[in-house]
Each structure stands twice: as structure tokens, then as C-alpha cells.
Amino acid sequence: PAEAELFRAQMLTEMAAMSLDDGLVMQIHPGSLRNHNARLFEGFGRDKGADIPTCTDYVHALKPLLDRFGNERDLSLILFTLDESTYSRELAPLAGHYPCLKLGPAWWFHDSPEGMRRFRRMTTETAGFYNTVGFNDDTRAFLSIPARHDVARRIDCGFLAELVAEHRLEDWEAAELAQELAYGLVKRAYRL
């Protein structure tokens, strides 16, 4: 297990170096304990819905990678998580500090109205809006994509409306941010 962990760490480092060289965006999606139900796995194989969110540690796990590449503005590294406890404690401060990092939106188990609200509330104070990628979608449920984007836009606009009502944003700033969250941030994050 220790050698496997070292191998995984080295592979992430190599992938980051290659992303820096070729300009492709790198994404990290940790925090899922795959195939948790042994009986289901034995009977039907992998990818049958028995994946469970688990704890992650970004601060220590990413330190060697960030020591080497964290200040590289030409590297685009997007972090996702299934461990919501890391949003404000680890991910938002890391993304607010390292130029190469951006936060991907609420993902998988948290890709829901309440999950999106929690993400926005727990990351914005420290990471701001511009250290996130807005909303992107990697679902295989193709027909749900328009509805999911609509939900994400409504949740973000509701959050922006609260900030306007509290006089923390001006109307024009919220309108600009709504466009950025729906289109501009994701376009720039993925270099489209």
C-alpha cells in the first residue's frame, strides 16, 4: 500500500508537469470509496451505485504537488470533492492562495440545490467567486444537463441576490457575476 501511494503521488506530479507542458486542464476528483457494498460488487461487478463519500486531506496530500507547481499561472488545476467538510477549511484557502488552483462546483452526491448552496456559502468568503469555475457538467445523463445548469444558475443568482439585499454587492456587480458564474469562469478555467 505504501508503494502504491507513492506511485499515485508521482503520477499526479507527472500529470501536472504534462498539463503545464501541453496546456491541458487537470482535474482531481477524490473522496469516493468505490464499490462499498461487497455483495453487490461480487454479484454484479463495479459501478453499480455503491460508491460512498469519504474523508479527504488536501492540505497535506497536495503540498508536494503545490510546492512544485502551485505558483505556476500556466497550470490550471481544478479540485472537486465529495468531502464537504473541506470546503471552507482546506479548499477555499488553497484556491485563494495558489494561482494554479480553481474549485470545481458541488459534485456527484452534492450536485443538488442544497449541495450547491452549501458549496457557495462555504467557499465564497475565502476563495471568492473568481477562484471557482462556475458550473460545469460531466454527467453521463445527457438529457439532464439543461436542467442541472438551470438549477445551478438559479442557486447562484439566489446567493447573489442575498448579497445585494445585504448591501455587500451592488446590482451591477451581481449581474456581472451571474454572467461570469454561468459562462465566463468555466470558459476561462477550461481554456475554451
C-alpha positions in Angstrom: 0.0 0.0 0.0 2.8 2.5 0.8 4.4 1.9 -2.6 1.1 2.2 -4.3 0.5 5.6 -2.6 4.0 6.8 -3.7 3.2 5.7 -7.2 -0.1 7.6 -7.3 1.6 10.7 -5.9 4.3 10.5 -8.5 1.7 10.0 -11.3 -0.1 13.1 -10.1 3.1 15.1 -10.2 3.9 13.8 -13.7 0.4 14.6 -14.9 0.7 18.1 -13.6 4.1 18.5 -15.4 2.5 17.3 -18.6 -0.5 19.7 -18.1 1.9 22.5 -17.7 3.7 21.5 -20.9 0.7 20.8 -23.1 -1.8 23.4 -21.6 -4.5 20.8 -20.9 -6.5 21.4 -17.8 -6.0 18.9 -14.9 -8.9 17.9 -12.6 -8.7 16.0 -9.4 -11.9 14.2 -8.1 -11.0 12.4 -4.8 -13.2 11.4 -1.9 -15.2 8.4 -3.1 -14.8 4.9 -1.6 -15.7 2.8 -4.7 -17.8 -0.3 -4.6 -18.5 -0.2 -0.9 -21.1 -3.0 -0.9 -19.1 -6.2 -1.2 -22.2 -8.4 -2.0 -23.3 -6.1 -4.8 -19.8 -6.0 -6.2 -19.3 -9.7 -6.1 -22.7 -10.3 -7.7 -22.7 -7.6 -10.4 -19.3 -6.0 -10.6 -18.2 -2.4 -10.3 -20.0 0.8 -10.9 -23.4 -0.3 -9.6 -24.1 2.7 -7.3 -22.3 1.6 -4.1 -19.8 4.4 -4.0 -19.7 6.4 -0.8 -18.2 9.8 0.1 -15.2 9.6 2.3 -12.8 11.9 4.1 -10.0 13.7 2.2 -7.0 15.7 3.2 -6.0 18.3 0.6 -3.6 20.4 2.7 -1.1 17.6 3.3 -1.8 15.4 0.3 -1.3 18.3 -2.2 1.6 20.0 -0.5 4.4 18.3 -2.6 2.5 19.0 -5.8 1.8 22.6 -4.8 5.4 23.1 -3.7 6.4 22.2 -7.2 3.6 23.7 -9.3 1.3 25.8 -7.1 2.6 29.2 -8.3 2.6 28.3 -12.0 0.0 30.5 -13.6 0.1 28.5 -16.8 -1.2 25.3 -14.9 -4.9 25.0 -14.5 -5.7 22.5 -11.7 -9.4 22.2 -10.8 -10.3 20.5 -7.5 -13.5 18.7 -6.8 -14.5 17.0 -3.6 -17.2 14.7 -2.0 -16.0 15.7 1.5 -17.9 18.9 2.2 -16.0 19.4 5.5 -13.0 20.5 3.4 -14.8 23.4 1.6 -14.1 26.2 3.9 -11.3 24.6 6.0 -9.0 23.5 3.1 -10.2 24.0 -0.4 -11.2 27.7 -0.3 -8.0 28.8 1.4 -5.9 26.7 -1.0 -7.7 28.1 -4.1 -7.5 31.6 -2.6 -3.7 31.3 -2.3 -2.3 29.2 -5.2 -2.6 30.7 -8.7 -2.9 27.4 -10.4 -6.0 26.2 -8.3 -9.7 26.6 -9.0 -12.6 24.9 -7.2 -14.9 22.8 -9.3 -18.6 23.0 -8.4 -20.5 20.8 -6.0 -20.1 17.3 -7.4 -22.0 13.9 -7.5 -23.7 13.5 -4.1 -23.8 17.3 -3.6 -25.0 18.2 -7.1 -28.3 19.3 -5.8 -29.9 22.6 -4.8 -28.9 22.3 -1.2 -25.5 20.9 -2.0 -24.9 23.9 -4.4 -26.0 26.4 -1.7 -23.6 24.8 0.8 -20.7 24.9 -1.6 -21.3 28.6 -2.5 -21.7 29.6 1.2 -18.7 27.7 2.4 -16.2 28.7 -0.3 -17.0 32.3 -1.4 -15.9 34.1 1.7 -12.3 32.8 1.4 -11.9 31.8 -2.2 -14.2 34.4 -3.7 -16.0 33.8 -7.0 -13.1 34.1 -9.4 -11.3 31.1 -7.8 -14.1 28.8 -8.8 -15.1 27.6 -12.2 -18.8 28.4 -12.1 -20.8 25.3 -13.1 -19.6 22.6 -15.3 -21.2 19.2 -16.0 -19.5 15.9 -16.7 -22.7 13.8 -16.3 -23.4 10.8 -18.5 -27.1 11.6 -18.1 -27.1 13.8 -21.2 -30.8 14.8 -21.1 -30.4 16.2 -17.5 -27.7 18.7 -18.5 -30.0 21.7 -19.3 -32.0 21.2 -16.1 -28.8 20.9 -14.0 -27.4 24.1 -15.5 -30.7 25.9 -14.8 -30.7 24.8 -11.2 -27.0 26.0 -10.8 -27.8 29.4 -12.3 -30.9 29.8 -10.0 -28.9 28.9 -6.9 -26.0 31.2 -7.8 -28.4 34.1 -8.6 -30.3 33.5 -5.3 -26.9 33.7 -3.5 -26.0 36.9 -5.4 -29.5 38.4 -4.6 -28.8 37.8 -0.9 -25.5 39.7 -1.2 -27.3 42.6 -2.9 -30.1 42.6 -0.3 -27.4 42.8 2.4 -25.6 45.6 0.6 -22.5 43.5 0.2 -22.7 43.8 -3.6 -24.2 46.4 -6.0 -26.8 45.4 -8.5 -24.4 45.7 -11.4 -21.8 43.6 -9.7 -24.3 40.8 -9.1 -25.4 41.0 -12.8 -21.7 40.7 -13.9 -21.0 37.9 -11.5 -24.1 36.0 -12.7 -22.8 36.0 -16.2 -19.4 35.0 -15.0 -20.7 32.1 -13.0 -22.9 30.9 -15.8 -20.4 31.3 -18.7 -17.2 33.3 -18.3 -15.5 31.4 -15.4 -16.0 28.0 -16.9 -14.9 29.1 -20.3 -11.6 30.6 -18.9 -11.0 27.7 -16.5 -11.2 25.1 -19.3 -9.4 27.4 -21.8 -12.3 27.3 -24.3 
